[in-house]
Amino acid sequence: MLAAAPSSAASSPTVAAILAPGERSRVDAAGTGCFAILHRAFPFAVPEVALVRRETAPTIDLGGTGVNERLMTPRGQSRLQVVHTAAEPGGSGGEELYTISCELEVLYVLKGSVDLVLSDRRQRLTAGDALTFAGGEPHTWVNASSTRPAEMVWVLVPAPWSGST
C-alpha cells in the first residue's frame, strides 16, 4: 500500500477542483477523462490542421498510365506526403522501375489488388494490405485486375517534392 504524499499549499488542483460536477460523472461513466483533466490543468496549444478533400485535392502526374492521382496533403507539407491513386483495370505506375527521393514509402491498398514490382520480386497486395519499403528502392506497380479498378494510398516520408508547381 502506498503512503499519501504530504500536502503542501502549492499542490496541484485535484480532479474534483478541475472538473465540474457533471463532467466528473461523465468522465467516470465513459472512462475517458484524462484528456479533459489534462486540458483543464494544462491547456494545450491549438493544433495546426489542414483538411484536404479527395474531390478537390490537386491532381498530380507521377507518370503512370490509367491512373488518377491526387495530393492529399497540403502543397507545402515537408514532413510527409500522402497520395491517393485510383487505377483503372490494368493501370500502372509505368513499365520501367522508378525511385522516389524519400526515406520511406508505404503502399496501402484500399480496393482491388495491386502488384508492387521490385527489382528482385513481385508482391501482390489486396484490399487492407500495406507494404513498407525504402524510398530509394526501384519499383513500379500495376493494378492486377483486367476488369476491376484499384484504389490505394501512398505515404512518402519525408515529402519528396513540395507539390507547389
Summary of the structure (lengths in Angstrom):
residues: 165
radius of gyration: 23.9
end to end distance: 63.8
largest distance: 73.4
contacts: 416
relative contact order: 0.18
helix: 15%
strand: 36%
